[in-house]
Amino acid sequence: MTKSRRGNQSPSDIESPQRRRFLASAAALGVAPWLLSSLGEATAQTGSRQSGHQRRKLGALEVFPVGLGCQWKPGPADGTVQDYFASSVDRATAVALIRRAVDQGVTLIDTAEVYGPFISEEIVGEALQGLRQRVVLESKFGFNVDLGTGKLGEGLNSRPEHIKRSVEGSLGRLRTDRIDLLYQHRVDPQVPIEEVAGAVKDLVAEGKVLHFGLSEPGLETIRRAHTVLPLAAIQNEYSMVWRGPESDVLPLCEELGIGFVSWAPLGYGFLTGTITAESRFGDNPEQDFRAGVPRMAPDALTANMALVDLVRTWAQRKQVKPAQLALAWLLAQKPFIVPIPGTTNPAHLDENIAAAGITFTEEELRSLNAAVAAVKIEGARLPPPVLAMSGVEAPPGT
Ligand SMILES: NC(=O)c1ccc[n+]([C@@H]2O[C@H](COP(=O)([O-])OP(=O)(O)OC[C@H]3O[C@@H](n4cnc5c(N)ncnc54)[C@H](OP(=O)(O)O)[C@@H]3O)[C@@H](O)[C@H]2O)c1
C-alpha cells in the first residue's frame, strides 16, 4: 500500500463502528481497504464511485483497470438476451448491469457489431444514455455481417467501403457520434492492413472514431498498421489459462507503447471456481460456446483442474474470490493490461471491479507466476476454424 493511493482520510482516522463496517465491506468485496476508501471519497466528490487514483493507459486513452465485456445475442424468450455461455437475462437486466458498472467506476465498455449481431451495440447504446461522457467506448468491425439485415455471412470483410458503412451502423446503434476505440475484429487475409488503417484514419479525421486497435493480429500486421495510424490497443485472449501473448504480442506492445485489452480474462468462467472436472457444456456451440473449445472437453478439463486448484489455493491465501485472483494476476503482469470480463450477474460484476484493488508483493508474484507456468494446459483455446483467424498477417499492399 502506498501513501499516494490513499485519500486524505486514512482508514485508521475513521471512528470505530464505521471503521469496522468499512473493513467488513472491504473484506466482503475482496478489495484492499485503500481502494474502498478512495472509491468512497470519489463518490462524495463527484456523485460516482470512480477512483481517480487508479488509471491504466491504452495508448493515449486512460481507463479504470477493469473493463466490462458486453457480448449478447437474442435470448430464448421475447425480451431476453443471452451471453455466449447459455446464461440468459431480461434485456432490462443487461442494460442495468452496464449502468451499474459505469456507476461503480468502470470506464472501458467493450462490444462489437458482430455480437448478436447488432443487439449488443443496441443494449450498450441504451445503457449509456446520460452516461456516454463517462466511458471509453470500444466496438469492432470486420466480420462479414450484412449491414442491412444483420445476418452473419461466411468469412471476414474489412474492405474500406464496408468499414465505413459498418461504423455508421455502429454509431446509430450505440446512439453516439464517436467510437473511442475501434478495432478490426480479425485480420482480413484479402485486404492489406494499410487500406484498413487508411479507412479508419479517414474516420478519425471525420471525428467518428478516436482511436484504432486490432484484435488477434499477426505481429508484422501490428507494426504495419501502427505506421499508418498509431494503435491504442491490441485485444487478444489472455489469462492464466492462455498465456500465449507473453512470448510475442506483449513485448511488442511494450516496445511500441500500445495498450493490451485481455478478452476471456476468466477463461470463459474456467478460472472462477464454478467449473469442475464434471462440468459439461452440451453439444451445441451455438448455445454454449464452450461446447466446441478443446481445452474444455471432458479429458482436457480433468487435466486442467490443476490450474483451478492453484487459483483456489491462492484466492484463499489472499482472502479473495478465485475470479478476483485471476483478474488481479492479469493486472499484475503489465501496467498496460486491462481485462474486460463478461458477466450476467451484478454480484460477479462487483467482485470483478473490486479485483482492481488487489495487489501482490514481489515475492508473491514471483511464486504465483512460477506456479502458473508449471501447469501444463491440455487442449487448444478455440475451435480450429476460429483459431485459424488468429495471428493472421494481412496481405502486402499494392
Ligand atoms: N476480441 C475478441 O475476439 C473477443 C472474443 C471473445 C470475447 N471478447 C470480449 O471479451 C469479453 C469477456 O470474454 P468472455 O465473456 O468470452 O469470457 P470471460 O470474461 O473469461 O468469462 C465469462 C464467464 O465468466 C463468468 N464470470 C464472470 N465473472 C465471474 C465471477 N466474478 N464469478 C464467477 N463467474 C464469473 C460469467 O458467468 P456469469 O454470467 O455467471 O457471471 C461467464 O460465464 C466479452 O464479453 C467480449 O466483450 C472479445
The ligand as an SDF file (V2000), in Angstrom:
LIG
                    3D

 48 52  0  0  0  0  0  0  0  0999 V2000
  -11.8230   -9.6590  -29.4410 N   0  0  0  0  0  0  0  0  0  0  0  0
  -12.3680  -10.8540  -29.4630 C   0  0  0  0  0  0  0  0  0  0  0  0
  -12.2100  -11.6140  -30.4220 O   0  0  0  0  0  0  0  0  0  0  0  0
  -13.2130  -11.3260  -28.3280 C   0  0  0  0  0  0  0  0  0  0  0  0
  -13.5970  -12.6670  -28.2050 C   0  0  0  0  0  0  0  0  0  0  0  0
  -14.4010  -13.0510  -27.1420 C   0  0  0  0  0  0  0  0  0  0  0  0
  -14.7790  -12.1220  -26.1950 C   0  0  0  0  0  0  0  0  0  0  0  0
  -14.4130  -10.8100  -26.3160 N   0  0  0  0  0  0  0  0  0  0  0  0
  -14.8040   -9.7980  -25.3110 C   0  0  0  0  0  0  0  0  0  0  0  0
  -14.2990  -10.2240  -24.0580 O   0  0  0  0  0  0  0  0  0  0  0  0
  -15.3310  -10.2060  -23.0860 C   0  0  0  0  0  0  0  0  0  0  0  0
  -15.0680  -11.2410  -22.0000 C   0  0  0  0  0  0  0  0  0  0  0  0
  -14.8440  -12.5200  -22.5290 O   0  0  0  0  0  0  0  0  0  0  0  0
  -15.8300  -13.7490  -22.2750 P   0  0  0  0  0  0  0  0  0  0  0  0
  -17.1380  -13.2700  -21.7480 O   0  0  0  0  0  0  0  0  0  0  0  0
  -15.7890  -14.5730  -23.5000 O   0  0  0  0  0  0  0  0  0  0  0  0
  -15.0910  -14.6190  -21.1560 O   0  0  0  0  0  0  0  0  0  0  0  0
  -14.7460  -14.3740  -19.6100 P   0  0  0  0  0  0  0  0  0  0  0  0
  -14.9390  -12.9470  -19.2530 O   0  0  0  0  0  0  0  0  0  0  0  0
  -13.4240  -15.0020  -19.3940 O   0  0  0  0  0  0  0  0  0  0  0  0
  -15.8090  -15.3000  -18.8650 O   0  0  0  0  0  0  0  0  0  0  0  0
  -17.1650  -15.0030  -18.7510 C   0  0  0  0  0  0  0  0  0  0  0  0
  -17.7650  -16.0880  -17.8750 C   0  0  0  0  0  0  0  0  0  0  0  0
  -17.2540  -15.9400  -16.5470 O   0  0  0  0  0  0  0  0  0  0  0  0
  -18.3010  -15.8870  -15.6010 C   0  0  0  0  0  0  0  0  0  0  0  0
  -17.9480  -14.8970  -14.5610 N   0  0  0  0  0  0  0  0  0  0  0  0
  -17.6330  -13.5850  -14.7270 C   0  0  0  0  0  0  0  0  0  0  0  0
  -17.3020  -13.0300  -13.5430 N   0  0  0  0  0  0  0  0  0  0  0  0
  -17.4470  -14.0030  -12.6050 C   0  0  0  0  0  0  0  0  0  0  0  0
  -17.2570  -14.0350  -11.2120 C   0  0  0  0  0  0  0  0  0  0  0  0
  -16.8350  -12.9650  -10.5280 N   0  0  0  0  0  0  0  0  0  0  0  0
  -17.5110  -15.2080  -10.5480 N   0  0  0  0  0  0  0  0  0  0  0  0
  -17.9380  -16.3090  -11.2270 C   0  0  0  0  0  0  0  0  0  0  0  0
  -18.1180  -16.3320  -12.5770 N   0  0  0  0  0  0  0  0  0  0  0  0
  -17.8780  -15.1900  -13.2420 C   0  0  0  0  0  0  0  0  0  0  0  0
  -19.5220  -15.4550  -16.3690 C   0  0  0  0  0  0  0  0  0  0  0  0
  -20.6630  -16.0180  -15.7620 O   0  0  0  0  0  0  0  0  0  0  0  0
  -21.7580  -15.0960  -15.0010 P   0  0  0  0  0  0  0  0  0  0  0  0
  -22.5730  -14.5170  -16.0970 O   0  0  0  0  0  0  0  0  0  0  0  0
  -22.4660  -16.0600  -14.1320 O   0  0  0  0  0  0  0  0  0  0  0  0
  -21.0070  -14.0650  -14.2330 O   0  0  0  0  0  0  0  0  0  0  0  0
  -19.2790  -16.0350  -17.7530 C   0  0  0  0  0  0  0  0  0  0  0  0
  -19.7830  -17.3420  -17.8500 O   0  0  0  0  0  0  0  0  0  0  0  0
  -16.6050  -10.4500  -23.9070 C   0  0  0  0  0  0  0  0  0  0  0  0
  -17.7510  -10.0050  -23.2400 O   0  0  0  0  0  0  0  0  0  0  0  0
  -16.3160   -9.6390  -25.1600 C   0  0  0  0  0  0  0  0  0  0  0  0
  -16.6210   -8.2760  -24.9490 O   0  0  0  0  0  0  0  0  0  0  0  0
  -13.6270  -10.4090  -27.3620 C   0  0  0  0  0  0  0  0  0  0  0  0
  1  2  1  0
  2  3  2  0
  2  4  1  0
  4  5  1  0
  4 48  2  0
  5  6  2  0
  6  7  1  0
  7  8  2  0
  8  9  1  0
  8 48  1  0
  9 10  1  0
  9 46  1  0
 10 11  1  0
 11 12  1  0
 11 44  1  0
 12 13  1  0
 13 14  1  0
 14 15  2  0
 14 16  1  0
 14 17  1  0
 17 18  1  0
 18 19  2  0
 18 20  1  0
 18 21  1  0
 21 22  1  0
 22 23  1  0
 23 24  1  0
 23 42  1  0
 24 25  1  0
 25 26  1  0
 25 36  1  0
 26 27  1  0
 26 35  1  0
 27 28  2  0
 28 29  1  0
 29 30  1  0
 29 35  2  0
 30 31  1  0
 30 32  2  0
 32 33  1  0
 33 34  2  0
 34 35  1  0
 36 37  1  0
 36 42  1  0
 37 38  1  0
 38 39  2  0
 38 40  1  0
 38 41  1  0
 42 43  1  0
 44 45  1  0
 44 46  1  0
 46 47  1  0
M  CHG  2   8   1  16  -1
M  END
$$$$
